[in-house]
Amino acid sequence: MTPRQFPGLRALVDMLDDAVVKPTPEAISHAIGGGLTRIISERAIELPACLTQPLPGCYARRLIHASDRLDYTVIAMTWGPGQRTPIHDHSGLWCVEGVVQGTIEVVQYDLVEDLGARCRFREAGRIFAGVGSSGALLPPYEYHTIANTSERASAVTIHVYASEMYRCNVYEPAGESGWYGRARKQLAYSA
């Protein structure tokens, strides 16, 4: 897929190229989070409509940039009113997320018990993030949900992953309180 061009893309990619060569995932995520906050808050990027249009029924994942040389991926996610993810992981990849438009709710979970096909989680934190906010998920603390809780407005986020994220595990309630069934989900980009 060809990277999309828009005002500020070069500045975003330059910042990410500098950040991903840091020595640890913690240092990388700190540099990316600060860079995303700055770039978004200064309105140094202008995502085109093809990256920000919501889809009916589910959130949209659209590729912005994939670095073959440094093996990271940047995507835009568009959240229509009320759209959300189930509890999911990032298959062991670090991720940094920044809010470009609207407000999202991120709920983090601790994995309390893992029986293979079934897991038990405990809520570990909940934040509402607005424009310019950024946050990181570093394995093994990668279990979370993302939601646009607005009933009227869309939200847009930028996600930077350590590598291409082709799949993840999703966790759906499995009867008993606190227990979730694990299912592997293949990920694709939206049109």
C-alpha positions in Angstrom: 0.0 0.0 0.0 1.4 3.4 -0.9 1.7 5.9 2.0 -0.8 8.7 1.8 0.5 12.2 1.4 -0.8 15.1 3.5 0.5 18.3 5.1 2.7 17.4 8.0 3.4 13.7 7.0 7.1 14.4 6.5 7.4 16.0 10.0 5.6 13.0 11.5 7.8 10.4 9.8 11.0 12.3 10.7 9.9 12.4 14.3 9.1 8.7 14.3 12.4 7.8 12.5 14.3 9.6 15.3 12.2 8.0 18.1 12.2 4.3 17.1 16.0 4.0 17.2 16.0 4.8 21.0 17.4 1.9 23.1 14.3 0.6 24.9 10.6 0.4 24.3 10.0 2.8 27.2 12.3 5.4 25.6 10.8 4.9 22.2 7.2 5.3 23.5 8.2 8.4 25.6 9.7 10.0 22.5 6.8 9.1 20.2 4.2 10.2 22.8 5.8 13.6 23.3 6.2 14.0 19.5 2.6 13.1 18.8 1.4 15.5 21.5 3.4 18.3 20.0 2.6 17.7 16.4 -1.2 17.3 17.1 -1.4 20.2 19.5 0.4 22.5 17.1 -1.8 21.4 14.3 1.3 20.5 12.3 -0.6 17.7 10.5 -3.8 17.8 8.5 -5.2 14.4 7.9 -7.2 14.2 4.7 -10.9 13.2 4.7 -10.0 9.8 3.3 -8.4 9.0 6.6 -11.0 10.6 8.9 -14.4 9.4 7.5 -16.2 7.1 9.9 -17.6 3.8 8.7 -21.1 2.5 9.7 -21.0 -0.4 12.1 -17.3 -0.5 13.0 -14.3 1.7 13.5 -11.9 2.3 10.5 -8.2 1.4 10.4 -6.3 3.1 7.6 -2.6 3.0 6.8 -0.7 6.2 7.0 2.9 5.0 6.7 4.9 1.8 7.0 8.7 2.0 7.4 10.4 -0.9 5.7 13.8 0.3 7.0 12.8 0.7 10.7 9.8 -1.7 10.8 7.2 0.5 12.4 3.6 1.2 11.1 1.4 4.3 11.5 -2.4 4.0 11.1 -5.3 6.4 11.5 -8.3 5.0 13.3 -11.7 6.7 12.9 -14.4 6.1 15.5 -18.0 6.9 14.7 -20.3 7.8 17.6 -20.5 4.9 20.1 -17.9 2.7 18.3 -15.6 0.7 20.5 -13.3 -2.3 20.6 -13.6 -5.3 22.8 -10.8 -6.0 25.3 -7.8 -6.8 23.1 -4.1 -7.1 23.1 -1.4 -6.0 20.6 0.2 -9.4 20.1 3.2 -8.3 22.1 3.9 -5.1 20.1 4.4 -1.8 21.8 2.0 0.9 20.6 1.7 4.7 21.1 -1.7 6.4 20.4 -2.5 10.1 19.9 -5.9 11.7 19.7 -6.3 14.0 16.6 -10.1 14.7 16.9 -12.8 14.2 19.5 -12.4 12.3 22.8 -11.8 8.7 23.4 -12.1 6.5 26.5 -9.3 4.0 27.1 -9.7 1.3 29.7 -6.7 -0.7 30.7 -6.9 -4.2 32.2 -4.6 -6.4 34.2 -4.6 -10.1 33.2 -5.5 -11.8 36.4 -5.7 -15.4 35.3 -5.0 -17.1 31.9 -6.4 -20.6 31.2 -5.6 -20.5 27.5 -9.0 -20.2 25.9 -10.4 -18.3 28.9 -9.0 -15.4 30.8 -9.9 -13.2 33.7 -9.2 -9.5 33.8 -9.4 -6.7 36.3 -9.9 -3.0 35.3 -6.6 -1.2 36.0 -7.4 2.3 34.9 -9.7 4.5 32.8 -8.9 7.7 31.1 -10.7 10.1 28.8 -8.2 11.5 26.2 -8.9 14.6 24.2 -7.1 16.2 21.2 -3.3 16.2 21.7 -3.4 13.5 24.4 -1.1 10.5 23.9 -0.6 7.2 25.6 1.5 4.0 25.3 0.9 0.3 25.7 4.0 -1.7 26.5 3.7 -5.5 26.8 2.9 -7.2 29.0 0.5 -4.3 30.0 -1.3 -4.2 26.6 -4.9 -5.3 27.4 -7.3 -2.5 26.9 -10.5 -1.2 25.2 -10.9 2.0 23.2 -14.2 3.7 22.8 -15.7 6.9 21.3 -18.4 7.5 24.0 -19.9 10.5 22.1 -23.4 10.0 20.7 -22.9 12.7 18.0 -19.2 13.3 17.1 -16.6 11.1 15.5 -13.1 10.7 16.9 -9.8 10.1 15.1 -6.6 8.6 16.6 -3.1 7.9 15.2 -1.5 4.7 16.3 2.2 3.9 15.9 3.1 0.2 16.2 6.5 -1.5 16.7 5.8 -3.5 13.5 2.9 -4.4 11.2 0.1 -5.6 13.4 -1.7 -8.3 11.3 -3.6 -9.9 14.2 -4.4 -9.6 17.8 -6.4 -11.5 20.5 -9.8 -10.2 21.4 -11.6 -11.1 24.6 -15.4 -11.3 24.8 -17.4 -12.0 28.0 -17.8 -15.7 28.6 -20.7 -16.1 31.0 -19.2 -16.0 34.5 -18.5 -12.5 35.8 -14.9 -11.4 35.0 -14.2 -14.3 32.6 -13.6 -13.7 28.9 -13.1 -16.1 25.9 -10.0 -15.5 23.8 -10.3 -15.4 20.0 -7.6 -14.7 17.4 -8.6 -11.8 15.1 -7.1 -11.0 11.7 -6.7 -7.3 11.1 -7.2 -5.5 7.8 -7.2 -1.9 6.6 -10.5 -0.1 5.8 -11.1 1.5 2.5 
